Amino acid sequence: MSREYALIAIALSAVPSLFASVAPAMASSGGSLPWEGPLEQIQESITGPVAGYIALAAVAIAGGMLIFGGELNDFARRLVYVVLVAGILLGATTIVGLFGATGASIGLTDEQLTSIGSNGEGEGAHG
């Protein structure tokens, strides 16, 4: 029995030292993940100007098919809806960009912080 207790004690004392030696290696492995580069390229392709033109053409063609298409069977109508929705989703970033929205803005930028005077007055207080 005492031999089993000795093995358990050695194992329990080895586990914390193992974790202590592995933790710095895991913490120092900073940088980007391997799939971030390709995902950023896909995002740039989807949100670029070419994608905006493709989305505009897809919405125009799909809308024209729905309006002037006459009798479309159920599959063709659903396919046109899929193209219409995909065009709207691809063009959504362009449409949002037209209104001047660039994303979340939390807090003040460095320029805004330096433009505020020591007494809290804004840029108009300079004279």
Helices and strands as residue ranges (DSSP letters): H 2-27, H 36-47, H 49-68, H 74-98, H 110-115, G 123-126
